[in-house]
Amino acid sequence: MLQFKVHKAACTRCGECVFDCPSRIIGVGEDAFPAIPAEKATSCIRCEHCLSVCPTGAISILGYDPADSMPVEGKYPDPVELETLIKGRRSVRRYREENVDPELMQHILDVAWHAPTGVNARQVTFTVLDDREKVARLRDEVMAELLRMSQENAIPKSMAYFSRFVRVWERSQVDLIFRNAPHLLIASAPKGVACPKEDCMIALSYFELFAQANGIGTLWNGLVKWAIDELLPDFKTRLGIPEEHQFGYAMSFGLPAVRYARTVQHTPALINRPL
Ligand SMILES: Cc1cc2nc3c(=O)[nH]c(=O)nc-3n(C[C@H](O)[C@H](O)[C@H](O)COP(=O)(O)O)c2cc1C
């Protein structure tokens, strides 16, 4: 049920919702107000562009009241601030030994979940280890399994570095895989949606930037991804990642024990401009 509703006293019949609908299913009803014919309802991708574009807040869909949306006009961050965030974001590998405030964590996850997804599938699932004890337990188990594999020569040559990381852990309790981060986030999505991998990577990118804007450090964690997704797939089940999901990527996060004073400097972008 789309629950497409027009507040007629507020609607100016400007046609913006009609023109902006990506599926072009909003037409003009008998009363000259916007309407979605019943037979076209299944083509709605639930993007809410109609609710978002309406200048007077006259459109409601999926039960959402436009008055509950955040106003956008004049509210975007200053481009220089955003540039500083993008250039100032760092991979954080030193963390404080404490959990992130659960409400803040929930808020960042909810905001990141606004990231775009192919055909508006919105099926990305965040698996979160929300307590540092849980990450420590997982880390201990992963290290033990990697040690076993290393001793049995079961780690593929292309991933031989895992044997070294496990030895470092054994010898000095220095964690080169999870980096002692108090939290771990894994994004996964059903293999059947249009763009599972891309949806996960975009959601994690949004999570990372919004987390860092909130003072939370993040680290794209390829080592955890490879360890769990490729070497030790049983952990996917243990973590409750559905069988039919593609493992998108892993991201460590937590309160940083490091402050970066300035941005790094990169060469100009590699750009190809054909003809
Ligand atoms: C897809 C991806 C996977 C990564 N995996 C790891 C990892 O497993 N461990 C790690 O310490 N850093 C990892 N990184 C961080 C990169 O090393 C880091 O982004 C790069 O050195 C640039 O540093 P910066 O992020 O601070 O700008 C990863 C980054 C990306 C984008």
The ligand as a Tripos MOL2 file, in Angstrom:
@<TRIPOS>MOLECULE
LIG
   31    33     1     0     0
SMALL
NO_CHARGES

@<TRIPOS>ATOM
      1 C1         38.6670   -1.2210    0.9010 C.3       1 LIG1
      2 C2         39.7170   -0.8660    1.9480 C.ar      1 LIG1
      3 C3         40.2440   -1.8450    2.7630 C.ar      1 LIG1
      4 C4         41.1730   -1.5180    3.7580 C.ar      1 LIG1
      5 N1         41.6310   -2.4870    4.5990 N.ar      1 LIG1
      6 C5         42.4810   -2.1340    5.6050 C.ar      1 LIG1
      7 C6         42.9060   -3.1060    6.5700 C.ar      1 LIG1
      8 O1         42.5270   -4.2690    6.5180 O.2       1 LIG1
      9 N2         43.7320   -2.7210    7.5630 N.ar      1 LIG1
     10 C7         44.1990   -1.4350    7.6500 C.ar      1 LIG1
     11 O2         44.9570   -1.1410    8.5750 O.2       1 LIG1
     12 N3         43.8060   -0.4840    6.7560 N.ar      1 LIG1
     13 C8         42.9530   -0.7920    5.7550 C.ar      1 LIG1
     14 N4         42.5150    0.1650    4.8630 N.ar      1 LIG1
     15 C9         42.9550    1.5540    5.0310 C.3       1 LIG1
     16 C10        43.9270    2.0280    3.9410 C.3       1 LIG1
     17 O3         45.1860    1.4910    4.1870 O.3       1 LIG1
     18 C11        43.9130    3.5610    4.0100 C.3       1 LIG1
     19 O4         42.6640    4.0200    3.5610 O.3       1 LIG1
     20 C12        45.0070    4.2020    3.1790 C.3       1 LIG1
     21 O5         46.2720    3.8580    3.6830 O.3       1 LIG1
     22 C13        44.8960    5.7400    3.1900 C.3       1 LIG1
     23 O6         44.9000    6.2580    4.5220 O.3       1 LIG1
     24 P1         43.7020    7.1490    5.0230 P.3       1 LIG1
     25 O7         42.4440    6.3120    4.9460 O.co2     1 LIG1
     26 O8         44.0490    7.5400    6.4120 O.co2     1 LIG1
     27 O9         43.6190    8.3330    4.0970 O.co2     1 LIG1
     28 C14        41.6030   -0.1600    3.8900 C.ar      1 LIG1
     29 C15        41.0470    0.8140    3.0570 C.ar      1 LIG1
     30 C16        40.1060    0.4860    2.1140 C.ar      1 LIG1
     31 C17        39.5040    1.5790    1.2810 C.3       1 LIG1
@<TRIPOS>BOND
     1     1     2 1
     2     2     3 ar
     3     2    30 ar
     4     3     4 ar
     5     4     5 ar
     6     4    28 ar
     7     5     6 ar
     8     6     7 ar
     9     6    13 1
    10     7     8 2
    11     7     9 ar
    12     9    10 ar
    13    10    11 2
    14    10    12 ar
    15    12    13 ar
    16    13    14 ar
    17    14    15 1
    18    14    28 ar
    19    15    16 1
    20    16    17 1
    21    16    18 1
    22    18    19 1
    23    18    20 1
    24    20    21 1
    25    20    22 1
    26    22    23 1
    27    23    24 1
    28    24    25 2
    29    24    26 1
    30    24    27 1
    31    28    29 ar
    32    29    30 ar
    33    30    31 1
@<TRIPOS>SUBSTRUCTURE
     1 LIG1         1 GROUP 0 **** ****
